[in-house]
Amino acid sequence: MIGDIVTVTVDRPLGSYHPEHPDMYYPVNYGYIKGIMAPDGEEQDAYILGVCEPVKEFTGCVIAVIRRFDDVEEKWVVAPEGVLFTKEEIAEQVRFQEQYFQSEIISG
């Protein structure tokens, strides 16, 4: 999947708050990829990095996968084509949510 072009439907745009945890602010766009089912039985979740404004949909390249050791979910990291981030940069940008899980970042 790393290197694939996907379209993310954003249900938690940059600047929004989690619907069940109102203290969790989204500093990045976050959503799901229609038609790709994740291990939790829902559509595949994805963080969008490198887009600095709220969007409803975004087509980009999967640059990394965040594999959680204490959850069945994996999160994909999507960025504009040709834009890359180091593992450290990815970790910093998704820490707002990933701080609650033990995980590793796998990149290409």
N, C-alpha and C positions, 0 to 999 in steps of 0.2 A: 504494500500500500504506500510506503514511502516513495515519493516521486509521482504518485498518481494525482491527476487533476480532479477535484471534487467541487461540488456546490454545497455550501453550508446554508441552511435556513436558520436565521438568527432568532432565537426566542428570548435571549437575554442580551440586549444590546449594551455596548459600552456606555457606562454611566447609569445603568439600572441597578436594582437590588434584587436579591434572590426572593422568589415569592413566598418561601416558607421560613427563610432566615433573614429578616429585614435588616440585620446589621452587616450582611455580606454584600459589599459593593463590587460591581463588575468593572474592572479597569480595562477590560478587553471585550470584544464581541464574542459571544458564546452561543452555540446552537447544535444542530444535528444534521446528519447527512441522510436525506430521504432514501429509502430503499436499501440501506446497508444496516443489517441488524447486528447489534452488539450482544455480548454474552449475557447481559442483564435482560434480554428480550425486548429492549427498546431500540430505536434507531441510534446509530453511532454518534456520540457526542464529539464536538470539536471546539477547540479554542482557535480564534483567528488573531494572529499577530501581524503587525505591520500595517494595520488599518486604524487610523487615528480619529475616526468619526463613527457614530452609530450607523449600522447598516441593517437592512432586512434580509439580505441575501448576499453571498459572496462566493465567487469561484476562484479557487487558488490551488496551490500545490501542497500536498501533505509533506511536511518537512521533518516531522518527528512523531513518535508515539510515546505517550506517558503510560507506562504499565504499572498498575497499582498492585502491590503485594497483598494488601488487606481488603480488597474489594474485587468483585468480578469484572468491573469496568476497566476499559482502557480509554484514554482520551487521545484523540488525534490533534495535532497541531498543524494548522493550515496558514499559509502566508502567500502574498502575491508571488507569482512566478518570478524566479530569479532572486528572491529575497531570502536570505538565510540568517539564522540566529544560532549562537553557540548554545550548548546545553545550559550553561550558566545564565544566559540571557532569557532562555525559555523558562527556566526554573523561577527566576525573579518575577517574570510577568504573570505566571500562573500560581504563584505562592498564595494569593488570596484564597484559593480554594484547595489547592493541593497540600497545604500545610497540615491538613487534617488526616492525610494518608501517608503510608510508606510507599514510595514509588521510585521508579527509575525512568530516565528519559533515553529513548532509543532514537538515534538520528542516522541519516544516510551517510 
